[in-house]
């Protein structure tokens, strides 16, 4: 039987690990709540503006916006994959990377050149290990990412699309649907006519023949509305990714804490039996020694 001292040492080690996992679970829970509040607050606006742009793209308008035009050119596409800077979040990173690499393979078949942007140290490390060429990597985006942080990237992508430097912009991330449902997806954000309106309950569903009245003019309205829709949608992707990451880490740390509790309970029972056996042997040795002296 294993010595009681070794069992006690192992039990203390697991207790220390449990303190860490429990603390990380509480931290992730607090960060998840803050991230979810931000995501929910931005979600309604994002859905509404995306639905409106989708309706405009499918309506019979005489004026077109450059970001709504479907490109026939297949020279270059950009794919952005949103992963985490840290691990210990279950299968969050692996799920997003699978969706991202699948979209990368599809784009590589259709486009001459595909630029890969990766947000998060974990995703960049994984792709570098696999030998996948990364054009740019970002590590500044986390659960506190603000609209201003995403604005520079959004403006750069729009500018490159307007000038014809890129013909398509996709993003792979983990979409937040509810506390019990998050799933990796890949979406086309440029051109905006291909933007997903999933779960958007507002609007007319992109039916043709919709009539709109523009004031002061359709050009000025579209010039303000369409770029803003892209910025908001991209920001919403980052918010969804942040919430999904915190949920995944919270659940992973809770599972680790529960497993630690189970192991501590099992080791305690084994330790008690080993200690009892050790004490019994010591008592027998004392009695045997006393009998030998008589």
N, C-alpha and C positions, 0 to 999 in steps of 0.2 A: 504494500500500500504506500502511496505517496506520503512523504513526511508532512506533518501538520504545518511546519514552518514554511515549506515551499508553497503549500496551498494558501496560507495566510498572505504570503508575499504576492502571489498572483491575484488574490482577491483585492488587495490594496491597489494593485496596478489597475485593475479593471474599474475600481471605484474612481480613481483619478481620471481615467478615460471617460467615465460616465459624466463626471462634472463638466468636462469639456464639451461633450456632445449635447448635454442638457443646456449649457450656456449658449451654444450655437443655435440650438432649436429656439430658445427664447429670443435671441437676437434676430433670427430669420423671421420669426412671427411678427415682431415689431416692424421690421423693414417691409414685410409683406403687406401689412395693413396700410402703411404709408404709401407704398407703391400702388396698391389697389385703389386707394382713394384718388390718386392722380390719374390712374388709367380709366376709372369709371367716369371721372369728371370730364375727361377729354373724349371719351368714347362716343357719346351722343353727338357731339359737334363733328367729330371725324366721320361718323356714319352719314350724317346729314349732308355735309359738304361733298363727300364722295358720291353719294346718290345724286346730288344735284349735277355734279360734273358728268356723271354717267348719263343722266337724262339729256344734258346739253350735247354730249357727244353723239347720241343717237337721234337727236331731234333734227328737223330739217332747217338748219341754219345756213345762211349764205356766208357767214363769217366763220373762219376756222382759226384755231389757235395752234401755234407750232407744237405745243406739248400734247395736243390731241391727235396729231397726224400720225397715222400708221406708216412707218418707214418700209419701203420695199428693199432698201439696201440691207445687206447682211455682213457688213464689214466688221463691226465691233459691238460687243455687248458688255455690260458691267453687271456682276453679281455680288451682292453684299450679303454675308453670312453673319448673323448676330449670335455670338456665344458668350460665355461668362469669363471673367478674369480669374475666377477661383473654381476649385473643384468641390467635392463633397456635396454634390447636389444630384445624386442618383444618375438617371439616364438622360438628364436634361441636355447636356452638351452633345452626347452621342446621337440623340434623336435629331437635333438641329443639323448636325454635320451630315447625317445620312440624307436628310432632305436637301441640304445644300449641294452635296456632291452629286446627287441624282439630277438636280437642275443644271449643275455645271456640265455634266455629260450631255444632257439634252441640248444645251446652248452650243456646246462645242461642235455638235453635228450640223447646226444650222448657221453658225457664224464663223467667219474666218479667224477672229481673235476674240477671246473672252478675258476681260480683266477681272480678277478676283480680289474683292475687298473683304477683309475679315475683322470683325470687332470682337475683342476678347482674347486673352492670352492663351486660354485652353484650345480654342479653335485654331489659332495660329500655330501653336506647338504641334497639334495633331496633324495639320496639313503639311507643315514643314517636315515632319517625320516621314510622311508618306511621299514626300518629294513633289508635292503640288506647288506650282509657282504662285506666289501671292504678290499682287501688285502693290497693295497698301494694307497696313494693319493698324487698328486703333485700340488703344487701351484706356482711353479717358472716359468711356461710357460705362456707367454702372447704374445702380438702382436710384441714384440721385440725378440722373441725366435730365437736363433742362431743355426747353425748346430752343434756347440760344445756342446750346451745345450742338444740336442737330442742324441748326440753320445753315452753318457754313458748308456742311456736306451736301445739304439739299440744294443750295444755290449753285454749288460747283457742278453737280450732276445736271441740273436744269440748263446751265450755261453750255455745257458740253453737248447736250441733246439739241439745243437750239442751233448750234453751229454745225451740227452734223458730225461731230467727232465721235459720238456714240449713237447707236441706233436702237438701243433697248437698255432698260435698267430694271433688274430683278432683285428681290430681297428674300432671304430664307431666315425664318425666325420661329419662335414658339408662340402660337396664338393663345391668348387667355380668354376662355369662354366662361368658366366658373371655377370655384374653389376645387371642384372635383374633376375638371376637364380642361386640360391644356394639351395642345398637339402641335407638332412641327408642320409648317406650311412653307410654300414658296410662291410668291406673287410677282406679277409684273406691274411696276409702278410707272414706268415710262415706256410707251406712251400712256397717257392717263385714260385713254379710251379702253385700255385693257385692265384697268384697275378693278379689283374685286370689290363687290358690294355685298358680300355675304353677311347675312343677319341684319342687313340694313332694312328696317321696317318702314322707313319713311320714303316718300317719293312715289313715283309712278312706275317704277320697275323698268325704266329705260325704253318706254314705248315710243315708236316713231310717230311723228306728226304732232308733237307737243308744241303748244304755242307759248312763247315768252315775249314779254314786253321789257325792253332794256332802256334804262335811264341812267346817264344821259345818252349812252350809245352802247351797242353790243361789244364793240372793240374794247372800250374802257372797262366794261364789266368783266369780260373774259380775261383781260390782262391782269386784273386784280384777283379774280376768283380762282382761275386755273392754277397758277403757281402756288397760291396759298393752300389749295387742296392737296397738292403734292407734298408740301412741307408738313402739313398736319398729318397726312397719312404716314409719312416716314417717321415722324415723331411718335405716332401711335404704335408703330411697329416696335420701336425701342421701349415704350411703356409696357406693351404686352410681354416683351422678352424679359423685362425686369421683374414683373409680377410672377411670371412662370418660373423664373430662376429661383426666386425666394420661396415659392411654394414647394418646388422640388427639393431645395435644401432643407426646408422645414420638415418635410416628410421623411427625408433621408436621415436627418439627425434624430427625429422621433423614433424611427425604426432602430437606429443604433442605440439609443438610450434604453428602449424596451429590451433589446437583446442583452445589453449590459446588465439590466436588472435580473433577467433570467439567468445569466451566467453567475452573477453574484449569489443569487439564491441557491443555485446548484452547488457552487463552490463552498458556500456556508454549510450546507448539509454534509458535503464530503469532508470538510474541515472538522466539523463536530464529531463525525464518526472516527476520523483519524486521531483526533485528540483524545477521544474516549478510549480508543484502543491503546494509545500510547500511555495514558494514565493507568489503564488496567495492567499493562505490561510492567510499569514501574512499581505498582503495588505488589504484583507477583514476585518481582525481583527482591523487594524489601522483605516480604514474608519468607521467601526462600533463603535469603541471607540470614535472617534471624533464626530460622530453623537450623541452619548449618552451624551456628554458634552455640546452640544448646547441646 
